Amino acid sequence: MIGISIIIPHLDQADLLRACLDSIADQVCDTPYEVIILDGSRLKITAYEYDMDIIWISTDVHNPYVSRNLGIEACSYEYIILLDAACRLLPGYLRTALRTLQEHHIAAGRFSVVPNSDRISALVHPILYLNNQKNTMKGYGVPAGNLLVRKSLFDEIGPFDTESVSGNDISWTRLALSKGYDIQYAEDCAVTYPGHSYRTLLTKVKKFALGSRLQSGKHSTLFSQKKTWRSFAPMHPNIFSEALRYRNIQLSWWRKWWLYLLVWRVKMMYARYS
């Protein structure tokens, strides 16, 4: 059935989830849509009242990929949007998503990452991650936090792997690429997303690296086998400058240098555990 199913895993982020739902409720859409929330919170949330179709599914499994698979099984419509609870949809998102999925099997939307403080360290997350324009241009995998997919693609490729809690969305989209599907970049399917603090980012990078190592062992043909010294090398200055331009970040030369060193440290953390 033609329509949109929005799938959101949720775990103890009640304020962020409410803001996400507010942004969905403000959308204007030309087709039926539903919101499926996979709630694994320790303190269960009373279902919010909105003038839209919301399906609450309680789960005790704290794995976002298990939750997404449950949501995909429960959805009523062919067009699926996978979001994180921290996402806030910008105006016009659903109309653009509908047009995009009518033309493409899979697409990655834009993340506008909002730094969590004024510190230089808060810019590391926006610089290193959630650049779907680059990911799609280079033929990389993309995260499931702002991913548009036709349900039939999951029927063909299969659900998300659930053996780890990080990196399985990247491996799934790489698998789609290996089967000949191009991932479209959907500039106007934009969400704002809160950036992680530097300490939180280091923890998440370690978890992501361990998840990627597990996936690379299972799907070695999908992962490039880089030399160890290249993994530990700093970001190329041209790529760093490109990331600054993409996020519209303007800094003095010495603050750029400090940010560059912080980015290198996170990159080495990933290389150490991947």
ZINORLIN-V836139 format. One line per field, one symbol per residue. ss: DSSP state (H for helix, E for strand, - for the rest). psi: psi as a letter, one per 40 degrees, with the letter a starting at -180 (. if undefined). burial: 1 if it has 24 or more other C-alpha atoms within 12 Angstrom, else 0. A space follows every 10 residues. Layout:
ss: ???
psi: ???
burial: ???
This chain:
ss: ---EEEEEEE ---HHHHHHH HHHHH----- --EEEEEEE- ---------- --EEEEEE-- ---HHHHHHH HHHH----EE EEEE---EE- --HHHHHHHH HHH--EEEEE EEEE-----H HHHHHHHH-- -HHHHHHH-- -----EEEEE HHHHHHH--- -------HHH HHHHHHHH-- ---EEEEEEE EEEE---HHH HHHHHHHHHH HHHHHHHH-H HH-----HHH HH----HHHH HHHHHH---- --HHHHHHHH HHHHHHHHHH HHH-
psi: hhahhhhhih hffddddddd dddddeihie iiiihhhhhf idhhhhhihi fihhhhhhie hghddddddd dddeieidhh hhiideihhi iedddddddd eddidiihih hghhieaeid deedddddif gddddddefi iiieeghhih dddddddiii iedieieddd ddddddddee hihihgdegi iihhiiiddd dddddddddd ddddddddfd eehhgiiddd deiihhdddd ddddddefhh iidddddddd dddddddddd dde.
burial: 0011111111 1001001111 1111101000 0011111111 1000000000 0001111110 0111111111 1111111111 1111111111 0011111111 1001111111 1111100001 1111111111 1111110011 1111111111 1011000011 1101111111 1111111000 1111111111 1111111100 1101111111 1111110000 0110000000 1001100001 0011011010 0000010011 1111111111 1011
